[in-house]
Every structure is written in structure tokens, then in C-alpha cells.
């Protein structure tokens, strides 16, 4: 029985990118990463995604929650399609928030607006583990040529 376990462990090691000694082989590991998933940039510990990445997720119908962290007035004036409005000041314990396991993208107005960073940090402090900041914000989205919505009643 232990021989079968050893063979299975060896097969698993090779399948997971390890060499015959059991050490991870970074060349094999890198080749197994999907090419279609760009790594997010990291700035000061914050995962940054581009409007292009977010638009790609939308077009692929990837599961994620897009949060506009600005206030309700700004949201009503213009926002990204599919976004929900959760102002960053409302991200706190007991608030109505997405499930903690959800992939979340937060955004605000533009690269100079700190609101998405505040929302990102607040979600992280509440235990959300897959949060991204679309630092380019609404203006970066529009500069990339993507559509927006205007709907003062949409919350």
C-alpha cells in the first residue's frame, strides 16, 4: 500500500511542477499559468486592475461585484454598467455588503481620487480576500472608450 502512495505522490509532484527530488521547478510552474489572466499591478499593497481587465471580466461574464465607492449623487450622474453603489463611508461591520468570498472591484472618479483605496482598505479590514482597485476610475474607463450609464434611481 505504501508503494502506491509513494507513486501517487511522485505523479502529483510532477503534475504540480516539482522535479524528481520534489523541489518546485519554476519553469514548469510558469508554463502552467493561464495566459489569459493578467496579473494585477500592486501599489502599496493594493491590487490594481485596469479598465481593460474589468471590461474583459464583464464580457466573459466572470463572477465579480463592481462597487462604485462614490456617493449616491455622483453614482446617479454617471457610473459603470453593472456597478452597485456602496459609498466607502458605508463599508463597515453590519452593512449590507457582498459575500466575503466574492471577487470585488472598487472604483471612484479617477487616479487622483482616494475613495477607491479607502473602500479597498475597509473591505480588507472586514475580511474580504479578493478585492481589486480599478485605480483609473470612471475617467479611465471612459478614456478607454467603454460605455457608462446614467440613472439617478439605480442603487
Buried (B, 14 or more C-beta within 10 A) or exposed (E): EEEEEEEEEEEEBBEEBBEEEEEEBEEBEEEEEEEEEEEBEEEEEBBBBBBBBBBBBBEEEEEBBBBBBBBBEBBBEBBBEEBEBBBBEBBEEEEEBBEEEBBBBBBBBBEEBEBBBBBBBBBBEBEBEEBBBBBBBBBBBBEEEBEEEEEEEBE
